[in-house]
Amino acid sequence: MTCPLSAQLVGSRQYKAATQRKIGLFQAMADTLFLRADEQEQWRQACIAGNNPDGAATWQRLANHTRNEAQEYVHRIDLLQKSLL
């Protein structure tokens, strides 16, 4: 029979380890999305330089959406980090 305190400590360590893995995954996703938003912004600039306002507007919307998604991951990371305290 397992001691209840021992089981609780093991559960707590497993929770923290799983949360840390999730934080790492979310951080990788946020970093990737921020990089993609920067690329999309460069494509927008290229469209502006090429006198393609419709293309520029499309890339701007996509870049904004991508940044918003990245920010959502950052927010989720903050919440997970607070749960570890």
Backbone as ProteinMPNN parsed JSONL, in Angstrom:
{"seq_chain_A": "MTCPLSAQLVGSRQYKAATQRKIGLFQAMADTLFLRADEQEQWRQACIAGNNPDGAATWQRLANHTRNEAQEYVHRIDLLQKSLL", "coords_chain_A": {"N_chain_A": [[0.84, -1.176, 0.0], [0.55, 2.209, -0.82], [1.852, 5.103, 0.642], [-0.198, 7.868, 1.406], [0.84, 10.501, 1.396], [3.233, 10.173, 0.016], [2.282, 9.347, -2.488], [0.95, 11.666, -3.198], [3.09, 13.467, -3.45], [4.488, 12.325, -5.601], [2.539, 12.574, -7.585], [2.392, 15.358, -7.689], [4.964, 16.011, -8.603], [4.879, 14.785, -11.109], [2.847, 16.252, -12.312], [4.056, 18.787, -12.37], [6.24, 18.25, -14.069], [4.914, 17.534, -16.431], [3.606, 19.913, -16.951], [5.787, 21.616, -17.349], [6.808, 20.504, -19.713], [4.693, 21.093, -21.434], [4.786, 23.878, -21.359], [7.254, 24.273, -22.636], [6.631, 23.301, -25.197], [4.584, 25.088, -25.951], [6.079, 27.444, -25.948], [7.835, 26.979, -28.056], [5.981, 26.902, -30.142], [4.975, 29.542, -30.028], [7.321, 31.012, -30.61], [7.855, 30.112, -33.222], [5.548, 30.995, -34.553], [5.804, 33.783, -34.234], [8.097, 34.196, -35.778], [7.111, 33.455, -38.304], [5.175, 35.438, -38.64], [6.829, 37.651, -38.905], [8.042, 36.993, -41.355], [5.779, 37.115, -43.006], [5.236, 39.796, -42.796], [7.436, 40.809, -44.166], [6.791, 39.891, -46.724], [4.534, 41.409, -47.135], [5.695, 43.952, -47.265], [7.155, 43.591, -49.618], [5.072, 43.371, -51.426], [4.033, 45.937, -51.248], [6.201, 47.369, -52.271], [6.106, 46.373, -54.831], [3.889, 47.556, -55.831], [1.391, 46.389, -55.188], [-1.298, 46.581, -53.699], [-3.481, 45.013, -52.844], [-2.388, 42.48, -52.359], [-0.6, 43.245, -50.349], [-2.385, 43.985, -48.344], [-3.576, 41.535, -47.791], [-1.371, 40.033, -46.811], [-0.822, 41.566, -44.578], [-3.109, 41.163, -42.974], [-2.834, 38.399, -42.528], [-0.367, 38.329, -41.161], [-1.023, 39.776, -38.863], [-2.969, 38.086, -37.749], [-1.406, 35.815, -37.291], [0.43, 36.807, -35.403], [-1.384, 37.322, -33.325], [-2.16, 34.708, -32.676], [0.289, 33.734, -31.756], [0.61, 35.374, -29.511], [-1.457, 34.397, -27.964], [-0.464, 31.888, -27.255], [1.661, 32.758, -25.661], [0.222, 33.912, -23.584], [-1.03, 31.608, -22.561], [1.231, 30.256, -21.664], [2.028, 31.947, -19.582], [-0.124, 31.555, -17.807], [0.206, 28.825, -17.2], [2.72, 28.888, -15.989], [2.124, 30.35, -13.693], [0.534, 28.504, -12.429], [2.343, 26.743, -11.482], [3.506, 27.861, -9.307]], "CA_chain_A": [[0.0, 0.0, 0.0], [1.322, 3.426, -0.959], [1.581, 6.171, 1.605], [-0.912, 8.951, 0.722], [1.723, 11.654, 1.206], [4.163, 9.793, -1.048], [1.523, 9.376, -3.743], [0.676, 13.068, -3.495], [4.334, 14.061, -3.917], [4.748, 11.798, -6.939], [1.566, 13.225, -8.455], [2.782, 16.756, -7.826], [6.146, 16.053, -9.476], [4.446, 14.443, -12.463], [2.107, 17.412, -12.809], [5.022, 19.848, -12.691], [7.008, 17.836, -15.243], [4.021, 17.621, -17.597], [3.371, 21.339, -17.189], [7.019, 22.16, -17.933], [6.852, 20.046, -21.109], [3.687, 21.863, -22.171], [5.33, 25.231, -21.482], [8.266, 24.216, -23.685], [5.938, 23.153, -26.477], [3.915, 26.356, -26.245], [7.113, 28.437, -26.253], [8.288, 26.688, -29.42], [4.918, 27.334, -31.049], [4.953, 31.006, -30.054], [8.51, 31.472, -31.332], [7.657, 29.813, -34.642], [4.519, 31.886, -35.082], [6.367, 35.135, -34.331], [8.978, 34.198, -36.951], [6.267, 33.431, -39.503], [4.563, 36.767, -38.765], [7.875, 38.522, -39.45], [8.141, 36.663, -42.783], [4.594, 37.634, -43.676], [5.419, 41.248, -42.858], [8.37, 41.056, -45.276], [6.041, 39.7, -47.965], [3.686, 42.597, -47.261], [6.567, 45.025, -47.737], [7.458, 43.306, -51.028], [3.879, 43.724, -52.195], [3.979, 47.402, -51.299], [7.238, 47.789, -53.222], [5.673, 45.958, -56.161], [2.626, 48.232, -56.128], [0.32, 45.392, -55.102], [-1.957, 46.876, -52.426], [-4.343, 43.9, -52.422], [-1.488, 41.487, -51.769], [-0.098, 43.804, -49.094], [-3.462, 43.914, -47.346], [-3.726, 40.127, -47.413], [-0.243, 39.646, -45.949], [-0.962, 42.267, -43.297], [-4.113, 40.435, -42.181], [-2.251, 37.128, -42.102], [0.657, 38.603, -40.156], [-1.713, 40.15, -37.623], [-3.585, 36.881, -37.192], [-0.326, 34.954, -36.803], [0.909, 37.413, -34.143], [-2.408, 37.091, -32.299], [-2.037, 33.308, -32.262], [1.511, 33.639, -30.946], [0.322, 36.014, -28.225], [-2.31, 33.479, -27.201], [0.438, 30.904, -26.644], [2.385, 33.449, -24.584], [-0.737, 34.027, -22.48], [-1.188, 30.274, -21.974], [2.475, 29.989, -20.929], [1.949, 32.705, -18.323], [-1.074, 30.876, -16.915], [0.822, 27.58, -16.73], [3.787, 29.216, -15.043], [1.482, 30.74, -12.435], [0.002, 27.306, -11.781], [3.466, 26.022, -10.875], [3.945, 28.565, -8.074]], "C_chain_A": [[0.89, 1.246, 0.0], [0.887, 4.442, 0.087], [0.888, 7.323, 0.868], [-0.027, 10.172, 0.454], [2.706, 11.385, 0.079], [3.476, 9.857, -2.405], [1.237, 10.814, -4.168], [1.929, 13.753, -4.03], [4.678, 13.608, -5.331], [3.806, 12.465, -7.937], [1.927, 14.676, -8.717], [3.989, 16.895, -8.758], [5.768, 15.748, -10.921], [3.681, 15.604, -13.102], [3.068, 18.519, -13.227], [5.827, 19.504, -13.935], [6.161, 17.956, -16.51], [3.76, 19.087, -17.957], [4.601, 21.979, -17.815], [7.154, 21.736, -19.394], [5.877, 20.854, -21.963], [4.165, 23.308, -22.37], [6.376, 25.27, -22.598], [7.657, 24.113, -25.073], [5.271, 24.465, -26.88], [4.926, 27.437, -26.607], [7.632, 28.232, -27.673], [7.243, 27.141, -30.442], [4.881, 28.858, -31.172], [6.138, 31.547, -30.851], [8.348, 31.276, -32.83], [6.634, 30.758, -35.261], [5.027, 33.324, -35.197], [7.305, 35.241, -35.535], [8.169, 34.234, -38.241], [5.591, 34.786, -39.716], [5.577, 37.762, -39.327], [8.064, 38.262, -40.949], [6.968, 37.252, -43.552], [4.671, 39.156, -43.807], [6.397, 41.609, -43.98], [7.668, 40.891, -46.626], [5.096, 40.88, -48.205], [4.491, 43.759, -47.815], [6.92, 44.836, -49.219], [6.266, 43.651, -51.913], [3.736, 45.237, -52.32], [4.978, 47.914, -52.325], [6.858, 47.443, -54.655], [4.349, 46.566, -56.578], [1.464, 47.242, -56.203], [-0.414, 45.591, -53.766], [-2.868, 45.749, -51.934], [-3.518, 42.808, -51.762], [-0.958, 41.958, -50.424], [-1.142, 43.705, -47.992], [-3.666, 42.479, -46.865], [-2.622, 39.711, -46.463], [-0.313, 40.345, -44.598], [-1.98, 41.56, -42.405], [-3.544, 39.121, -41.664], [-1.2, 37.319, -41.015], [0.015, 38.963, -38.814], [-2.34, 38.925, -36.956], [-2.512, 35.961, -36.588], [0.238, 35.491, -35.494], [-0.099, 37.196, -33.01], [-2.357, 35.656, -31.779], [-0.805, 33.118, -31.38], [1.285, 34.239, -29.56], [-0.554, 35.127, -27.35], [-1.463, 32.398, -26.54], [1.226, 31.527, -25.497], [1.486, 33.573, -23.358], [-0.914, 32.677, -21.777], [0.06, 29.871, -21.184], [2.439, 30.688, -19.59], [1.017, 32.013, -17.325], [-0.477, 29.595, -16.359], [1.931, 27.856, -15.725], [3.22, 29.633, -13.686], [0.958, 29.515, -11.681], [1.102, 26.494, -11.083], [3.923, 26.648, -9.565], [3.259, 28.019, -6.841]], "O_chain_A": [[1.87, 1.315, 0.742], [-0.3, 4.605, 0.366], [1.35, 7.718, -0.202], [-0.138, 10.803, -0.597], [2.984, 12.273, -0.728], [4.046, 10.374, -3.366], [1.277, 11.137, -5.355], [1.841, 14.542, -4.971], [5.108, 14.41, -6.16], [4.234, 12.876, -9.015], [1.784, 15.165, -9.837], [4.027, 17.791, -9.601], [6.276, 16.379, -11.847], [3.851, 15.896, -14.286], [2.921, 19.114, -14.295], [6.072, 20.373, -14.772], [6.642, 18.427, -17.54], [3.703, 19.444, -19.134], [4.472, 22.803, -18.721], [7.574, 22.538, -20.229], [6.203, 21.25, -23.082], [3.965, 23.886, -23.438], [6.383, 26.195, -23.411], [8.116, 24.764, -26.012], [5.387, 24.898, -28.026], [4.66, 28.261, -27.482], [7.843, 29.198, -28.406], [7.588, 27.699, -31.484], [4.77, 29.4, -32.272], [5.971, 32.444, -31.677], [8.665, 32.168, -33.617], [6.835, 31.261, -36.366], [4.707, 34.011, -36.167], [7.31, 36.256, -36.232], [8.512, 34.967, -39.168], [5.45, 35.232, -40.855], [5.222, 38.621, -40.135], [8.227, 39.203, -41.726], [7.148, 37.823, -44.628], [4.227, 39.728, -44.803], [6.202, 42.61, -44.67], [7.917, 41.656, -47.558], [4.889, 41.295, -49.345], [4.042, 44.466, -48.717], [6.976, 45.803, -49.978], [6.434, 44.162, -53.02], [3.362, 45.75, -53.374], [4.658, 48.775, -53.145], [7.248, 48.144, -55.589], [3.751, 46.142, -57.566], [0.67, 47.255, -57.144], [-0.175, 44.851, -52.812], [-3.007, 45.555, -50.726], [-3.906, 42.273, -50.723], [-0.872, 41.18, -49.474], [-0.823, 43.38, -46.848], [-3.9, 42.239, -45.681], [-2.889, 39.107, -45.424], [0.092, 39.778, -43.584], [-1.739, 41.378, -41.212], [-3.746, 38.766, -40.502], [-1.153, 36.552, -40.054], [0.46, 38.505, -37.761], [-2.247, 38.756, -35.74], [-2.698, 35.403, -35.506], [0.499, 34.72, -34.57], [0.287, 36.921, -31.874], [-2.495, 35.422, -30.578], [-0.862, 32.416, -30.37], [1.719, 33.675, -28.556], [-0.402, 35.111, -26.129], [-1.713, 32.029, -25.393], [1.433, 30.884, -24.468], [1.932, 33.365, -22.229], [-0.945, 32.611, -20.548], [-0.048, 29.217, -20.148], [2.781, 30.094, -18.567], [1.337, 31.902, -16.141], [-0.633, 29.304, -15.173], [2.068, 27.144, -14.729], [3.788, 29.297, -12.647], [0.942, 29.494, -10.45], [0.825, 25.669, -10.213], [4.652, 26.019, -8.798], [3.512, 28.493, -5.733]]}, "name": "protein", "num_of_chains": 1, "seq": "MTCPLSAQLVGSRQYKAATQRKIGLFQAMADTLFLRADEQEQWRQACIAGNNPDGAATWQRLANHTRNEAQEYVHRIDLLQKSLL"}
